[in-house]
Amino acid sequence: MKPNVDWFRRKLEEHRLSQSGLGRMLDIDRSTMSMLLSGKRKLKLEKAADMARILGVTVSDVIENMGIRVDGIKAGDVSAPHLLPFDGWIDDSARVHQEPGGRRKRIDIGVSVEPGATALQFRTPQSNMDVLDGWIVVSGAKREPDDRMVGRGCVVGTKDGEILLRTIRRGYAPGSYNLLRLGSAEPKEAEIEWYAPILLMKPASS
């Protein structure tokens, strides 16, 4: 799918913004903005959230009109949607809070994903992450650290006992990684016990 350029043009006109002006607000240079709107470059989720704030729309609107597809997931049979364990919730610092075992429910995400996948939900009202409040995050089965996690958004368990939603980058010390939080440029360096790749993010109502 290609970006809906007409939709973006209308939104920019409504806010009396130019394409380059929007780019400056997003800290994106002119050539990169052109590539984003021509479908030659993918928009990162944190930039989609920033763009939604600027244009006064939902993240879903931005993602849909950018023509973004989620990699690594195939639609399942809508007549027999997949039920996943609801594993907990994510706060505005992208820290995962797990549900007690006895209270775990199952959630219908409407698509089929790999065995061992679980669902989380953002609970971020009245915070700098409020555009994602209510969104469902589906993560795959837990895996031991390997090169496939580098550059991906993942739920990670660190060796000091934290569970976080982060993008993983290579660290400077052997066995350590830089963990980037959504909406923040400051990485956290940590050793990873396990990771679960993000397969899907979607609004709770869709």
N, C-alpha and C positions, 0 to 999 in steps of 0.2 A: 504494500500500500504506500502511496505517495502522500506527503503532507497536503492538507487542505489549505492552500495558499490564500484562497479567497476569504476563508474564515479568519485567518490571522490578519489579513489586510483590514477586514472590517473591525476587528478588535483593536488594532493599532489606531485606526481612524477614530474610534469611540473614545480612546484615551489620549488622542492628539499626540501620538508617538510615531516616530519613524522606525524603520527596521534597525538602523544603526543605533538609534536612541535606546531601543529595547536591548540591543546587544550590550551597550555600555552599562545599562542597569544590571545586566546579568554577568558582566565581566567576560563577555564573549566578543572576539574581534569580528570585523565586518565579513571577512572571507568565511569564517566558521559559521556565522549566522546564515550566510547565503547557502552554504552546504547543508545546514540543518533544514532550511525551508525548501531545498530541492531534493531532500531525501538521500543525500550523499553522505550524511553524517548522522549518527544516532544521538538523540538528546538524553542526557543522564537524568535519572529520576530527581536528584536534588535541584537541577536546573528547571525541570518541569514544575516542581513545587514552587520555585521562585517566580517562574513565569506566570503560574496560576495566580499568585498574589498580585503581581503587577497588573494583569489583565482583568482581575476581578472575576475569575471563573474557577471551576474545580480542576484538580489535577487530572481527573478523568477526562474532562473536556480537552485539556492540552494533549494528553497522551493519545486520545482518539483522533484528534485532528492532526497530530504529527504522524499518524499512520504507523505507530510503534507496534511491533509484534513482540510477544514474549518468547524468547528462545527456549528450547528444551521442553516444550509442553505441547501436547496434542489434545484437541478437543475430544471429550469422551461422548458416550451415548447419553443424550439429554434425558432420555426416558429412564435411565438407570445411573444417575449421577453418583460420583464417588463421595463416600463419607470418610472424613478424616478425623482423627482425635484432635480435640481442641487442647493445645498444650500450654497455653498461657497468654500473656499480654505483653506489649512493648510500650515502655514509657517514653517521655520526650527526650531522654538521653540515649534512646535506642538500646536500653537494657531490658533483657527478657526476664519476666517474672513468671515462673511456672505455676500452673494450677496444682493443688494437692491431688494426689493420685485418686482419691475417692470421689473427687468432684469433677473429674474429667468428662466432658461431653464430646459428642461427635458433631461435626459441622459439614453441611452439604456444600461443596464448592462447584458442583456441576460439571467437572471434568475429571478425567482419569489421569492419575499421576503414578509415579513409581511406588512400589511397596515400601513401607516404613516412613512415608511422608507424614508430616503433621502440620497443623494450622495454628497461627498466632494472630492476634489482633492488636492494632495500634490503639492505645487509649491516651490520647494527647490533646484533650480539649483545653482551650485558653492557654496555649503554649506556642512556641515558635514552630512547632510541628503540627499545628491544629489542622492543616490542610489534609493530613493523612489520618485524622481521627476516624476510627471505625474501619479502616482498611484491613483486609485480610492478607496475611503473608503465608504462603505455603512453602515450607522448606522440605528438602529431600531427606533421605535416611542419613543417619550420622556416619561419617567416614573418618578414617585416620588422616592426619595432615599429608597432603601430597601437592605436586605442582599444579594440579587442575584447579585448586582453590584460588590461586594467585590471580588477581584482577577481577574476581567475582564478588558479588554480594552474597554473604553467607550468614547463617547463625553459627557462632563459634563458642566453644567452651574453652576457656583459658585455664592454664595450669594453676592459677591462683583462685579458681572457683567461680569466676564470673561467666555469665552467658550473655552474649552481646549480638546485636545485628550490625554487621560491619562489612566494608569492602576490604579485601585482604591485599596487602602489598608486601613485597619482600623486605625483611628487616636488615639491619646492619650487623647484628651479632649472629653467630651460628645458632640455628634453631629458633630464632625469634622472627616475628612478623610485625609490620606496621598495620594497625587496624584503623581504618578511616570511618568516621561516623557521618551519617547523612547530614548535610548542611554544615559540616565543620571541616576546616582545612587542617586541624590539629590532629595528627595521628597518635594512637596509643601503641606503644611497643609491648608485645606480650608473646609468651610461648603458648602455642595452641595445643590443647588436648584432643579436640575433635572439631569437625566442621560439618555443616549441613547446607548445601547450596540452595539459594533461593530459586524456586521453580516458577513462582507466580505471585503477583500482587494484584489485588482487585478491590474495588469498593465493596463494602459489605452488602449493599443493596442490589448489586448486579449479578 
